[in-house]
Amino acid sequence: MWSTWGMNEWATPRRGSGSYDLLLDLAGQRTRAGLEEVLRTAVRDGRLAPGTRLPSSRVLSHDLGLARNTVADAYGQLVAEGWLTARQGSGTTVADRPSLPERRPARRVPDAPRGGPAEVSPHRTGLPYALWPGTPDLSSFPRTAWLRAARRALTAAPSEAFGYGDPRGRPELRAALAGYLARVRGVRTDPEHLVVCTGYAQAVGLVARALHARGARRAAVEAVGMPDTPTVLRAAGLDPVPLPVDAEGARVAELGRGVPAVVLTPAHQFPMGVCLSPARRTAVVAWARSTGGVIVEDDYDGEFRYDRQPVAALQALAPDHVVYAGTASKSLAPGLRLAWLAVPPHLLDAVVREKRLADHQSAVTDQLTLAEFIAGGSYDRHVRRMRMRYRARRDRVVELVGQRAPDVRVSGIAAGLHVLLDLPPGGASLDAVLDRALRLGLSVPGLPAFGAAPSHPPALVVGYAAPPDHAFSAALDLLCRALEPQ
């Protein structure tokens, strides 16, 4: 039964706090011994954390329908056993208990990531330094500006905004995004055809399930790329068809009529760092128009081009055939879980249906805040500031690698949050460089972690955005030490 003291708040137990609901299942044992065992189990299992203040014997006896003496005696017994503590004026709390020692792995140096999708994570190694791609500088999240935008947005929001709404997302955000995407990325859409999603993986999954419902069973995907994408396609019932990538981007000429859809990163291929060439942009649009195929454009870091103006979104060439997917994960932070789709009219109802089935709608408060953040100009200012910051970091990587490991070649366009470092022929193997980095305390992935075949020329995929300032120089020094000729 529930002990309903402190009904004003649902919360995880907090040290020194007793204002939350407490579930105690006496299971018919409405005795002192029964109450004692229920409380022991709750403490032992960690449901009642050390320092948690328990209700008074008077309150708990009332809530559980037990005699007050029964509760007081149970408390007294558990205090005597060391499960609880009681002090005059401070009530009864859960006692601190020694935890079991943490079991440590036998290996002191973790294995380098070699290519499986489950291994692609900078958090698996436990090393002090990491240069992994795909994560922005989280320490630069604009907390003050975001808080101001949140206050303005919540003050102005109508009450109905906090109810069940349109699965496509809040109209304020869709209107702000439509204007921003047209102005910055050349996307041709309107608010009615935008769908706000809980991250890029959900966005691709919605499109994949909508295509599967229409009879699609295959989808092409860049052979070297983020491992999550083919995983999401498989989960939706689509068989991923690898599409080779070279210096001009995905080899779209290999698309056939048997593949009804393709997922591309045309502005900045991940992780090869190349841009889909103009000829191939034209070719893939021609393929879509002639076959009725669907192109899913992953524009994951389209705002971050450093050597020239960014190439406009592919979607502008064929709005009726391209599903444009964007995200705030690289421009702001992945923890916001905000992404969006610009969907062609013929797919819109199917995608919205999948969104409704998935979670009905994305969280409203962050949608309202991002809408205000864009409309007030804070988003543009933040992106410009981060563009300068990331460009300076990329330049530093190129400069230092050129000085200390001149045989290593930097490839790919000057854009995004990562750089590809091609190892010299005849030099140390990729495995040797990765092992050396691990011994130095640096986690950095090789190209095979993103699907490159073993026969592909060896390369490192170096993410320079994520380390905080105090760690970036040290991580870069370790990278150069791993690359330097031995």
C-alpha positions as CSV (number, residue, x, y, z in Angstrom):
1,M,0.0,0.0,0.0
2,W,1.0,3.6,-0.5
3,S,2.3,5.7,2.4
4,T,1.1,9.1,1.0
5,W,3.0,11.5,3.1
6,G,4.2,14.6,1.2
7,M,1.7,14.2,-1.7
8,N,2.8,17.6,-3.0
9,E,5.8,16.1,-4.9
10,W,6.8,13.1,-6.9
11,A,10.6,12.8,-6.7
12,T,13.5,10.5,-6.5
13,P,14.6,10.2,-2.8
14,R,16.9,13.0,-1.8
15,R,19.3,13.2,1.1
16,G,17.6,14.9,4.0
17,S,14.2,14.9,2.3
18,G,11.0,13.1,3.1
19,S,8.5,14.8,0.9
20,Y,7.7,12.0,-1.6
21,D,5.4,9.1,-2.0
22,L,6.6,5.8,-0.4
23,L,5.5,2.4,-1.7
24,L,5.5,-0.2,1.1
25,D,3.9,-3.5,0.1
26,L,3.1,-5.3,3.4
27,A,1.7,-8.3,1.4
28,G,-0.8,-9.2,4.2
29,Q,1.9,-9.2,6.9
30,R,0.5,-6.3,8.9
31,T,2.7,-6.9,11.9
32,R,5.8,-5.3,13.3
33,A,7.9,-8.1,11.8
34,G,6.3,-7.6,8.4
35,L,7.0,-3.8,8.4
36,E,10.6,-4.4,9.5
37,E,11.3,-6.8,6.7
38,V,9.7,-4.5,4.1
39,L,11.9,-1.6,5.2
40,R,15.0,-3.8,5.4
41,T,14.4,-4.9,1.8
42,A,13.8,-1.3,0.6
43,V,17.1,-0.2,2.2
44,R,19.0,-3.3,1.0
45,D,17.8,-2.9,-2.6
46,G,18.7,0.8,-2.6
47,R,15.2,2.0,-3.0
48,L,15.6,3.9,0.2
49,A,19.0,5.6,-0.2
50,P,21.3,6.5,2.8
51,G,20.2,9.8,4.3
52,T,16.6,9.4,3.2
53,R,14.3,10.8,6.0
54,L,11.4,8.5,6.9
55,P,8.0,9.8,7.9
56,S,7.2,10.0,11.6
57,S,5.7,7.0,13.3
58,R,2.4,8.9,13.6
59,V,2.2,9.7,9.9
60,L,3.3,6.3,8.7
61,S,0.9,4.5,11.1
62,H,-1.9,6.6,9.8
63,D,-1.0,5.9,6.1
64,L,-0.5,2.2,6.6
65,G,-3.4,1.7,9.0
66,L,-1.2,0.2,11.7
67,A,-0.9,1.0,15.4
68,R,1.5,3.8,16.1
69,N,3.4,1.6,18.6
70,T,3.8,-1.0,15.9
71,V,5.6,1.5,13.6
72,A,7.6,2.9,16.5
73,D,8.8,-0.5,17.7
74,A,9.7,-1.5,14.1
75,Y,11.8,1.8,13.8
76,G,13.4,1.0,17.1
77,Q,14.4,-2.5,16.0
78,L,15.9,-1.3,12.7
79,V,17.8,1.5,14.5
80,A,19.3,-1.2,16.8
81,E,20.3,-3.3,13.8
82,G,22.0,-0.3,12.1
83,W,19.6,0.0,9.2
84,L,18.2,3.3,10.4
85,T,19.4,6.2,12.6
86,A,17.3,8.4,14.9
87,R,18.2,11.7,16.5
88,Q,16.2,14.0,18.6
89,G,14.7,16.8,16.4
90,S,16.0,15.2,13.2
91,G,13.6,12.3,12.9
92,T,14.4,8.8,11.5
93,T,16.7,8.4,8.5
94,V,18.2,5.6,6.5
95,A,21.7,4.9,7.9
96,D,24.9,5.1,5.7
97,R,26.0,1.6,4.8
98,P,29.3,0.5,3.3
99,S,29.0,-0.4,-0.4
100,L,30.6,-3.5,-1.9
101,P,33.9,-2.8,-3.6
102,E,33.6,-2.1,-7.3
103,R,34.8,-5.0,-9.5
104,R,37.4,-3.8,-11.9
105,P,38.2,-5.4,-15.2
106,A,41.3,-7.5,-15.4
107,R,42.8,-5.6,-18.3
108,R,44.4,-2.3,-17.4
109,V,44.4,-1.0,-21.0
110,P,41.1,-1.4,-22.9
111,D,40.9,-2.8,-26.3
112,A,40.9,-0.2,-29.1
113,P,37.6,0.1,-31.0
114,R,38.0,-1.9,-34.2
115,G,34.7,-1.6,-36.0
116,G,31.6,-3.0,-34.4
117,P,28.7,-0.6,-33.9
118,A,28.4,-1.4,-30.2
119,E,32.0,-0.4,-29.8
120,V,31.7,3.1,-31.3
121,S,31.7,5.1,-28.1
122,P,34.3,7.4,-26.4
123,H,32.8,6.4,-23.0
124,R,33.7,2.7,-23.2
125,T,37.5,3.1,-22.7
126,G,37.6,5.0,-19.5
127,L,40.7,6.8,-20.7
128,P,41.4,10.4,-19.5
129,Y,41.5,11.9,-23.0
130,A,39.2,11.3,-26.0
131,L,39.1,12.7,-29.6
132,W,35.9,11.2,-30.9
133,P,33.8,12.7,-33.6
134,G,30.1,13.5,-33.5
135,T,29.9,15.5,-30.2
136,P,30.1,19.3,-29.9
137,D,31.7,21.3,-27.2
138,L,29.2,20.8,-24.4
139,S,30.9,23.3,-22.1
140,S,29.9,26.0,-24.6
141,F,26.2,25.3,-24.4
142,P,24.6,28.8,-24.1
143,R,23.0,28.3,-20.7
144,T,22.3,31.9,-19.9
145,A,20.8,32.7,-23.3
146,W,18.9,29.4,-23.3
147,L,17.4,30.2,-19.9
148,R,16.4,33.7,-21.0
149,A,14.7,32.2,-24.1
150,A,13.0,29.6,-21.9
151,R,11.5,32.2,-19.6
152,R,10.2,34.3,-22.5
153,A,8.8,31.3,-24.3
154,L,7.1,29.9,-21.2
155,T,5.6,33.3,-20.3
156,A,4.1,33.7,-23.7
157,A,3.0,30.1,-24.3
158,P,-0.8,29.5,-24.3
159,S,-2.1,27.0,-21.8
160,E,-3.0,24.5,-24.5
161,A,0.7,24.2,-25.4
162,F,1.1,21.9,-22.5
163,G,-1.5,19.4,-23.5
164,Y,-1.6,16.7,-26.2
165,G,-0.8,18.5,-29.4
166,D,0.0,18.1,-33.1
167,P,2.5,15.2,-33.5
168,R,4.4,17.4,-36.0
169,G,5.4,19.6,-33.1
170,R,4.6,23.1,-31.8
171,P,3.7,25.6,-34.6
172,E,6.0,28.2,-33.1
173,L,9.0,26.0,-33.6
174,R,7.9,24.8,-37.1
175,A,7.5,28.4,-38.2
176,A,10.9,29.4,-36.8
177,L,12.6,26.4,-38.4
178,A,11.0,27.0,-41.8
179,G,12.3,30.5,-41.9
180,Y,15.8,29.5,-40.6
181,L,16.2,26.6,-42.9
182,A,15.2,28.6,-45.9
183,R,17.6,31.4,-45.0
184,V,20.6,29.4,-44.0
185,R,20.4,26.0,-45.8
186,G,18.2,26.9,-48.8
187,V,15.5,24.3,-47.8
188,R,12.2,24.8,-49.6
189,T,9.4,23.9,-47.2
190,D,6.7,25.4,-45.0
191,P,5.8,24.8,-41.4
192,E,3.0,22.4,-42.3
193,H,5.5,19.9,-43.8
194,L,8.0,20.0,-40.9
195,V,8.0,17.3,-38.2
196,V,9.9,17.8,-34.9
197,C,11.5,14.6,-33.7
198,T,13.3,13.3,-30.6
199,G,16.8,13.1,-32.2
200,Y,18.1,12.1,-35.6
201,A,17.8,8.4,-35.0
202,Q,14.0,8.7,-34.4
203,A,13.7,11.0,-37.5
204,V,15.3,8.4,-39.8
205,G,13.3,5.6,-38.1
206,L,10.0,7.4,-38.8
207,V,10.8,7.8,-42.5
208,A,12.0,4.2,-42.7
209,R,8.9,2.8,-41.1
210,A,6.7,5.0,-43.3
211,L,8.5,3.6,-46.4
212,H,8.2,0.0,-45.1
213,A,4.5,0.5,-44.6
214,R,4.3,1.4,-48.3
215,G,6.1,-1.8,-49.4
216,A,9.8,-0.8,-49.4
217,R,12.1,-3.5,-48.2
218,R,15.6,-2.0,-49.0
219,A,17.4,1.3,-48.6
220,A,20.8,2.3,-49.7
221,V,23.2,3.8,-47.1
222,E,26.7,5.0,-47.4
223,A,29.0,2.1,-46.8
224,V,31.3,4.1,-44.5
225,G,29.2,6.1,-42.0
226,M,27.6,6.2,-38.6
227,P,26.8,2.6,-37.7
228,D,23.5,3.6,-36.1
229,T,21.9,4.4,-39.5
230,P,21.8,0.8,-40.9
231,T,20.8,-0.4,-37.4
232,V,17.8,1.9,-37.5
233,L,16.9,0.9,-41.0
234,R,17.0,-2.8,-40.0
235,A,14.8,-2.1,-37.0
236,A,12.2,-0.6,-39.4
237,G,12.3,-3.7,-41.6
238,L,14.6,-2.3,-44.4
239,D,17.6,-4.2,-45.6
240,P,20.6,-1.7,-45.8
241,V,22.4,-1.7,-49.2
242,P,25.9,-0.4,-48.9
243,L,26.8,2.4,-51.3
244,P,30.5,2.9,-51.8
245,V,32.1,6.3,-51.0
246,D,35.0,7.9,-52.7
247,A,36.5,11.4,-53.0
248,E,33.3,12.7,-54.7
249,G,31.0,11.3,-52.0
250,A,28.6,8.4,-52.4
251,R,28.7,6.6,-55.7
252,V,25.1,7.2,-56.6
253,A,25.5,5.8,-60.1
254,E,25.3,2.4,-58.4
255,L,21.7,3.0,-57.3
256,G,19.2,0.9,-59.2
257,R,15.5,0.6,-59.6
258,G,15.4,-2.1,-57.0
259,V,16.3,0.4,-54.2
260,P,13.5,2.7,-53.4
261,A,15.4,5.0,-51.0
262,V,18.9,6.2,-50.1
263,V,20.3,7.9,-47.0
264,L,23.1,10.4,-47.7
265,T,25.2,13.0,-46.0
266,P,25.8,15.3,-49.1
267,A,27.1,18.5,-47.4
268,H,29.8,16.8,-45.4
269,Q,30.1,13.0,-45.7
270,F,30.6,11.3,-42.3
271,P,33.3,10.3,-41.7
272,M,35.2,10.7,-44.9
273,G,34.7,14.4,-44.8
274,V,34.0,14.9,-48.5
275,C,31.2,16.8,-50.2
276,L,28.9,15.2,-52.7
277,S,30.1,16.5,-56.1
278,P,27.8,18.7,-58.2
279,A,27.6,15.9,-60.9
280,R,26.5,13.3,-58.3
281,R,24.0,15.7,-56.8
282,T,22.4,16.1,-60.2
283,A,22.6,12.3,-60.8
284,V,20.9,11.3,-57.5
285,V,18.1,13.8,-58.1
286,A,17.6,12.4,-61.6
287,W,17.5,8.9,-60.1
288,A,14.8,9.9,-57.6
289,R,12.7,11.6,-60.3
290,S,13.0,8.7,-62.8
291,T,12.3,5.9,-60.3
292,G,10.1,7.7,-57.7
293,G,12.8,7.1,-55.2
294,V,13.2,8.9,-51.9
295,I,16.4,10.6,-50.7
296,V,16.9,11.1,-47.0
297,E,19.4,14.0,-46.6
298,D,21.2,13.9,-43.3
299,D,22.4,17.5,-42.8
300,Y,24.0,16.8,-39.4
301,D,26.5,19.7,-39.4
302,G,25.6,21.7,-42.5
303,E,26.2,25.1,-40.7
304,F,29.8,24.4,-40.0
305,R,31.8,25.1,-43.2
306,Y,35.1,27.0,-42.7
307,D,36.7,27.6,-46.0
308,R,33.7,29.0,-47.9
309,Q,30.0,29.4,-47.8
310,P,28.2,26.1,-47.0
311,V,26.8,24.2,-50.0
312,A,23.0,24.5,-50.0
313,A,20.9,21.6,-49.0
314,L,20.3,18.9,-51.6
315,Q,16.6,19.2,-50.8
316,A,16.3,22.5,-52.7
317,L,16.9,20.6,-56.0
318,A,13.9,18.2,-55.5
319,P,11.6,19.0,-52.5
320,D,9.2,16.4,-53.7
321,H,11.8,13.6,-53.5
322,V,14.1,14.6,-50.6
323,V,13.3,14.2,-46.9
324,Y,15.6,16.8,-45.2
325,A,16.8,15.8,-41.7
326,G,18.4,18.3,-39.4
327,T,19.3,18.3,-35.8
328,A,20.3,20.6,-32.9
329,S,22.7,17.9,-31.6
330,K,25.8,19.3,-33.2
331,S,24.8,23.0,-33.2
332,L,23.7,23.0,-29.5
333,A,23.8,19.7,-27.6
334,P,22.6,16.2,-28.2
335,G,20.9,16.1,-24.8
336,L,18.2,18.4,-26.1
337,R,16.9,15.5,-28.2
338,L,15.6,17.9,-30.9
339,A,15.7,17.1,-34.6
340,W,13.4,17.9,-37.6
341,L,12.3,16.6,-40.9
342,A,11.1,18.5,-43.9
343,V,8.8,15.9,-45.5
344,P,7.5,15.9,-49.1
345,P,3.7,16.1,-49.3
346,H,3.2,12.5,-50.5
347,L,5.0,11.1,-47.4
348,L,3.7,13.5,-44.8
349,D,0.7,11.6,-43.5
350,A,2.6,8.4,-43.2
351,V,5.5,10.0,-41.3
352,V,3.1,11.8,-38.9
353,R,1.3,8.6,-38.3
354,E,4.6,6.9,-37.3
355,K,5.5,9.9,-35.0
356,R,2.1,9.6,-33.3
357,L,2.7,5.9,-32.7
358,A,6.3,6.4,-31.5
359,D,5.7,9.0,-28.8
360,H,2.8,11.2,-29.9
361,Q,4.9,14.3,-29.7
362,S,8.3,15.6,-28.6
363,A,8.8,17.5,-25.3
364,V,7.0,20.9,-25.6
365,T,9.2,23.1,-23.3
366,D,12.4,22.7,-25.3
367,Q,10.5,23.1,-28.5
368,L,9.1,26.5,-27.3
369,T,12.5,27.5,-26.1
370,L,14.3,26.6,-29.3
371,A,11.6,28.6,-31.3
372,E,12.3,31.6,-29.1
373,F,16.1,31.0,-29.4
374,I,15.9,31.1,-33.2
375,A,13.4,34.0,-33.5
376,G,15.4,36.2,-31.1
377,G,18.6,35.7,-33.0
378,S,20.4,33.8,-30.3
379,Y,20.7,30.6,-32.4
380,D,22.5,32.5,-35.2
381,R,24.9,34.1,-32.8
382,H,25.7,30.8,-31.1
383,V,26.3,29.1,-34.4
384,R,28.6,31.9,-35.6
385,R,30.5,31.8,-32.3
386,M,30.9,28.0,-32.4
387,R,31.9,28.1,-36.1
388,M,34.9,30.3,-35.2
389,R,35.8,28.1,-32.2
390,Y,35.7,24.9,-34.2
391,R,37.6,26.4,-37.1
392,A,40.4,27.5,-34.8
393,R,40.5,24.0,-33.3
394,R,40.6,22.3,-36.7
395,D,43.4,24.7,-37.8
396,R,45.4,23.8,-34.7
397,V,45.0,20.1,-35.4
398,V,46.2,20.6,-39.0
399,E,49.1,22.8,-37.9
400,L,50.4,20.6,-35.1
401,V,50.0,17.3,-37.1
402,G,51.8,18.9,-40.0
403,Q,54.7,19.9,-37.7
404,R,55.1,16.7,-35.7
405,A,53.9,14.0,-38.2
406,P,54.4,15.6,-41.6
407,D,53.8,12.3,-43.4
408,V,50.2,12.1,-42.1
409,R,47.8,13.6,-44.6
410,V,44.7,15.6,-43.7
411,S,41.8,14.8,-46.0
412,G,38.3,16.1,-46.5
413,I,36.9,19.6,-46.7
414,A,37.3,22.2,-43.9
415,A,34.0,21.6,-42.2
416,G,32.2,20.0,-39.3
417,L,33.5,18.6,-36.0
418,H,36.1,16.1,-37.1
419,V,39.0,15.6,-39.4
420,L,40.3,12.5,-41.3
421,L,44.0,11.8,-40.9
422,D,45.4,9.4,-43.5
423,L,48.4,7.4,-42.3
424,P,51.4,7.2,-44.6
425,P,52.0,4.1,-46.7
426,G,54.8,2.0,-45.3
427,G,54.5,3.6,-41.8
428,A,53.1,2.1,-38.6
429,S,49.8,0.2,-39.0
430,L,46.5,1.5,-37.9
431,D,46.4,-1.0,-35.1
432,A,49.8,0.0,-33.9
433,V,48.9,3.7,-33.8
434,L,45.6,3.0,-32.0
435,D,47.4,0.8,-29.4
436,R,50.0,3.5,-28.9
437,A,47.3,6.1,-28.3
438,L,45.6,3.8,-25.8
439,R,48.8,3.3,-23.9
440,L,49.3,7.1,-23.8
441,G,45.8,7.5,-22.4
442,L,44.0,8.7,-25.5
443,S,40.9,7.3,-27.1
444,V,40.6,8.0,-30.8
445,P,38.8,5.8,-33.4
446,G,40.1,4.4,-36.6
447,L,38.1,4.5,-39.9
448,P,37.1,0.8,-39.6
449,A,35.0,1.7,-36.6
450,F,32.6,3.4,-39.1
451,G,32.4,0.6,-41.6
452,A,35.6,0.9,-43.7
453,A,36.8,-2.3,-45.1
454,P,40.2,-3.7,-43.8
455,S,41.6,-3.1,-47.3
456,H,40.8,0.7,-47.1
457,P,43.9,2.9,-46.6
458,P,44.4,3.4,-42.8
459,A,43.1,6.6,-41.3
460,L,42.1,8.1,-37.9
461,V,38.8,9.9,-37.5
462,V,39.7,12.7,-35.1
463,G,36.9,14.7,-33.3
464,Y,38.3,18.0,-32.2
465,A,35.1,19.7,-30.8
466,A,34.3,17.9,-27.6
467,P,37.3,18.2,-25.3
468,P,37.1,21.2,-22.9
469,D,39.8,23.8,-23.3
470,H,41.9,22.5,-20.4
471,A,42.0,19.1,-22.0
472,F,42.2,19.9,-25.8
473,S,45.9,20.8,-25.9
474,A,46.9,17.7,-23.9
475,A,44.8,15.4,-26.0
476,L,46.2,16.9,-29.2
477,D,49.8,16.4,-27.9
478,L,49.0,12.7,-27.2
479,L,47.6,12.3,-30.7
480,C,50.8,13.7,-32.2
481,R,52.9,11.4,-30.0
482,A,50.9,8.4,-31.2
483,L,51.4,9.6,-34.9
484,E,55.1,10.5,-34.7
485,P,57.5,8.1,-36.3
486,Q,59.0,5.7,-33.8
